[in-house]
Amino acid sequence: MSWFSLWWVWIVAGFALGVLEVLAPGYIFLGFALGAVATGFLVGIGVLGATLPATLLVFALASLAAWLVTRKLLGSQASKAKIWDRDINDN
């Protein structure tokens, strides 16, 4: 049995990416974490076959979908530089 066909490996990888997201804020790893957990769930219930390309494709698509949903729900980063078009001293 290969590592990519074990459901718990995907779940642990998802939680590890979630911890990495907490350490590096900015919603960079959140999509990958949710994609790994979703892939682990699908492998666990037996929906995915035991081929590496199919599993990686599902992981990539689930990660992309999770990133798009979180981007839509959470919006863009609030830490971006603000551009001011007027001075506070101008009245």
Secondary structure by P-SEA (a helix, b strand, c coil): ccccccaaaaaaaaaaaaaaaaacccccaaaaaaaaaaaaaaaaaccccccaaaaaaaaaaaaaaaaaaaaaaaccccccbbbbccccccc
